[in-house]
Amino acid sequence: MRHAIGRPVRASLASVLFLVAATGGCTLLPAPRETARNTFVLHAEPAAPDAAPGPCGRRDSTLLVNTPREEPGFDTPGMAYLLRPNVLGYYADSRWVDTPARMMAPLLVQAVEGTGCWRAVVRGPNTADADFRLDTEDLVLEQEFFHRPSRVRLAVRAVLVDLRRQSVVGTRRFEALEEAPADDAFGGATAANRAAGRILTALAAWAGEAVPTDGARPVPPAGP
């Protein structure tokens, strides 16, 4: 009986030693590599000449430009795409260097300064004494694959506020659609740069024109 009991014990001990040896051997294997990532920077390509800013409402005001706010799902450096409407995905091996809103913020300031419609342009959350504030919200940046070729959609809603009168001067939604030169992340980034140039040029021009002159009524908000 003791012999019969001892055999399973020895077999069990041998099994444990085998598992320990096998586990120790696994530690000698190289750790899996992290997936290589392509990181893209958003910049605004110059818009067409016919998109140049129009006349300014006035040139003696200071404008505070706040950082844009994204729609849910776009507050990430992930490069968003849609294979079909309303189904959001992200590239596994490619990303933006930052969120769309943070990349757009300095580009928006540069575009507004470039109109020459403001005495000064400051970027929020600067506490400088400003006359007007430009808010941008509902930012969307996505590559849509339910079109061929794929295309990039960049959209944002702008609100211009008169800080002296605590009133809204005007609101407008801007949207640009650009075909991608390739159905991949690189093509999407290229199209996004073109879309950003169009959006920022139009938005900066609208903000400069919407500011009323002294004693004038605000310019009515333009259509999309």
PAVOGU-662261 format. One record per atom (N, C-alpha, C): x, y, z. Coordinates in steps of 0.001 Angstrom, whole numbers, plus 500000, padded with zeros to 6 digits. Layout:
N
XYZ...
This chain:
224
500839498807500000500000500000500000500877501248500000501970501212500886502849502377500919503501502594499574503857501512498909504477501619497588503517502224496580502247501816496648501253502334495712501030503809495943501035504216497242500832505638497542502045506450497131503250505922497306504472506655497021504653506971495552504178506149494659504383506376493222503714507652492740502436507879493092501832509149492672502547510348493264503043510260494508503748511379495130504984511728494342505771510684493972506984510945493206506637511528491842505564511039491220505168511564489915504737513013490028504028513318491128503573514692491308504753515623491509505758515193492295506943516007492526507693516248491231507787515235490407508470515390489123507738516385488234506407516328488298505615517272487496505867518696487936505933518913489252506193520266489769507551520761489316508579519891489423509913520304488989509927520646487510509188519875486704509122520154485263508494521520484995507399521822485725506728523095485529507609524270485944508343524087487056509259525144487502510328525388486466510887524315485919511926524450484907511375525127483665510152524727483283509545525318482091509266526793482293508775527151483477508486528553483774509755529380483776510811528837484384512082529551484387512623529735482998512407528757482126512883528874480762512193529981480008510906530239480354510159531283479654510757532653479882511393532847481048511951534155481340513154534468480462513695533463479820514842533691478955514432534174477575513126534089477255512663534541475950512605536051475898512895536682474760512833538144474672511412538637474836511278539784475494509955540378475671509414540816474320508111540689474107507549541123472817507739542616472603508018543000471370508216544408471058506878545143471045506935546434471432505742547250471297505523547566469822504263547711469454503941548010468067504533549354467667505246549376466554505808550632466074504673551578465708504823552851466019503770553816465790504285554935464886503408555395463990503677556567463177502968557743463821503702558805464102503134559965464770503069561125463789501876561711463646501654562784462683501387564103463391501841565188462772501623566542463271500646567243462338499652567897462902498687568648462102499218570047461841499201570445460590499513571829460251498533572282459175498377573580459051497391574129458119498064574503456810497689573813455737498202574192454427497549575497453985498277576357453288497705577635452841496442577404452020495421578205452310494169578103451576494296578774450226493307578548449366493309579150448024493265580671448133493804581380447128493816582856447181492435583464447337491393582832446779490061583411446872489454583259448257490180582589449177489703582455450549490364583469451473490989584508450897491679585518451695490681586276452567491115586759453747490211587478454640489596588697453977488351589004454333487663590177453827487927591382454717487091592407454626487301593615455437487062593343456913487777594061457767487647593897459210486596594855459752485901594423460809484940595299461442485616596458462145486687596179462877487477597204463562488831596590463888489800597437464188491169596945464386491758597363465726490955597859466633491487598365467897491101597498469088490750596235468855490282595359469929491262594222470167491210593708471388492001592533471755491089591316471789491553590242471174490763589005471093491417587919471928490631587290472776491073586126473545490592584870472824491516583984472468491184582755471744491350581572472687490258580910472983490302579746473861490671578486473075491219577513473791491523576219473169490221575542472748490164574995471537488938574318471092488581573144472003487321572771471960486829571594472691486266570605471679486621569328471863486204568297470916484867567690471292484248567065470309483117566195470594483647564939471292482810564253472072483252562995472703483768562010471653484879561367471997485491560403471082486659560994470315486796562322470340487872562965469598488853563684470532488717563461471838489616564053472825490775563104473112491407562615472065492487561635472156493433561828470982494715561486471150495640561544470002495379560458468966494501559518469265494188558474468301493626559050467018494042558496465879493544558949464577492233558228464287491143558981464293489815558397464189489437558136462740488745557015462524488218556713461188486861556044461337486098556051460254484792555405460208484727554518458978484454553235459184484229552323458066482796552426457573481914552817458474480521553109458123480040554199459066478989554910458712478557556044459524478308555676460989478771556572461864478506556490463304479236555350464015480176554697463356480958553636464002482416554082464005482880554536465168484193555167465283485267554144465626486400554213464910487561553379465192488823554226465182489937553622465583491206554336465637492305553461465034493216554084464292494356553344463750495167552740464897495600551491464724496371550813465760497833551225465758498385551562464593499820551825464494500142553267464138499152554167464187499376555570463850498581556445464815499130557625465097498473558530466028498879559968465714498105560910466242498502562311466204499494562579467332500261563629467210501219563970468257500496564479469504499264564957469347498465565444470468496994565350470068496113565763470939494695565747470591494424566775469490493371566581468690493053567562467647492887568983468190492258569132469349492028570463469905493344571159470248494254570437470863495527571056471244496392571362470028496274570564468981497013570874467757496409572076467044495075572213467116494404573306466428494605574652467133494809574646468441494854575883469215495886576888468695497165576523468562498131577510468059497897577880466599497374576942465813497090577236464410495964578257464297494981578173465190493881579132465186494376580527465552495230580614466543495791581912466930496563582525465767497377581725465101498153582232463961497240582724462845496165581980462574495247582369461506494554583686461830494129583848463075493449585075463480494415586255463431495637586066463908496635587132463839496912587531462394496895586545461506497224586817460109496228587707459391495022587871459931494041588746459281494357590213459480495110590542460530495399591946460825494198592707461357493167591998461796491928592635462255491925592957463749493002592639464446493007592798465892494250593550466350494056594354467383495204595040467979496128594021468616495534593013469242496314591937469860495454590683469910496117589544469838495455588237469954496177587468471050495431587050472063496020586304473171495347584947473253496101583990473707495607582606473780495204582268475201493992581745475368493518581339476678494349580191477240494401580051478559493632580804479568494310582082480032494942582818479137495575584090479481494535585009480132494934585703481189494004586585481907494102588026481426494704588256480269494835589617479751493456590242479543493413591565479682492161592297479513491797592299478032490778591531477654490388591394476256489013592009476034488749592380474776487456592953474397486490591885473888487039590887473187486220589826472612486859588482472924486043587442472872486542586081473096486009585174471994486896584339471479486524583374470450486573581975471049485402581341471128485300579964471601485033579051470410485650577884470409485394576880469375485095575560470070484077574870469593483613573653470265483108572649469240482762571452469744482243570373468891483207570036467753484505570042468057485524569743467053485503568269466676485507567996465377485518566631464845486620566539463789487444565506463889488466565234462883488484563734462641488001563307461462487861561876461189488095561586459713488517560362459443488688559888458072487560558904457769486805559185456715485609558400456401485895557448455240485727556151455492486003555141454483484741554619453810483591555214454111482386554806453385482217555632452118483283556337451731483403556998450426484678556473449773484728556469448469485925556078447731486246557148446701487439557761446819488433557498447865487958557988449225488669557583450265488294558039451598488464559552451676487800560149452629487900561596452787487960561946454261488523563098454537488641563584455907487614564682456138486937564596457259485987565634457655486513566341458890486647567654458779487037568501459906485931569518460108485378569558461306484262570455461584484430571063462970483929572294463120484001572974464410482948574076464446482446574364465602481473575444465798482168576589466520482012577804466023482664578985466585481632579912467211482012580502468347481170581473469050482032582692469371481605583864468902482323585114469168481537585893470222482202586234471331481547586874472470482136588259472692481253589248472892481651590605473270481763590639474795482987590711475312483198590647476751482775591939477445482794593065476743482393594336477351480890594352477593480147593855476629478689593871476743478126592547477250479018591553477429478581590227477875477464589691476982477730589725475675476727589269474709477424588505473586476653587647472934477177586870471812477060587703470541478182587874469846478198588615468586477664587743467460478077586483467425477621585591466365478142584187466571477519583255465908477943581853465936477938581327464507478796580342464272478821579726462936479514578373463025479018577431462251479649576115462156480420576022460851481634575533460951482508575399459794482784573914459563482797573519458304483074572121457956483831572063456640484825571199456586485593570986455356485720569490455116485539569083453857485714567700453431486837567658452401487817566823452635488961566716451738489211565254451396489332564951450103489679563585449697491110563259450095491304562046450584492640561594450974493377561055449756494661561389449585495420560870448446495707559376448551495534558803449743495716557365449943494792556925451065494311555697450984493394555172451990494162554585453171494932555432453827495690555012455005495886556233455901496629556036456993496819557127457948497583558296457332498573558005456499499326559084455856498415559922454959497565559239454182496634559969453336495659560787454156495220560236455304494324560976456171494968562216456747496234562108457166496938563260457721497138564349456664497446563940455437497621564906454350496334565669454080495215564936454019493924565577453789493531566461454969493869566049456184493553566850457367494277568189457340495499568219456850496239569473456757495565570442455792495053569911454683494342570763453729493039571275454328492322570380455011491062570784455631491292571842456701492357571691457476492660572676458513492933574045457905493639574085456779493899575363456119492617576060455703491678575302455151490402575882454717489581576372455899489469575539456932488657575886458093489214577128458796490497577140459053491091578230459824491041579549459069491244579520457764491158580745456974489748581321457016488750580453456839487360580915456848486942581396458236487351580670459273486950581028460627487581582357461047488864582543460754489545583785461128488947584986460403488615584804459126488003585891458361486631586242458924485848585239459256484514585473459821484600586248461130485520585874462011485651586550463305486018588015463119486916588308462169487305589696461933486176590527461366485383589949460482484286590676459860483093590849460799482931589897461733481750589920462600481814590983463677483003591461464014483128592462465079482519593777464619481552594332465365480910595578464946481809596791465179481648597818464356482317599089464603481589599800465732482160600876466252481538601601467360480136602050466994479171601711467827477802602124467616477051601299466602477710600340465971477051599524464951476489598266465572475509597712464931474940596457465380475856595305464962475922594232465756476760593083465367476300592515464022477271591978463300476959591324462033476163590062462317475037589824461627474262588606461869475109587385461571474913586312462321475691585090462077475443584566460677476531584237459982476406583731458614475999582265458641475449581813457529475079580412457412476295579537457254476144578233457391477287577319457284477842577296455884
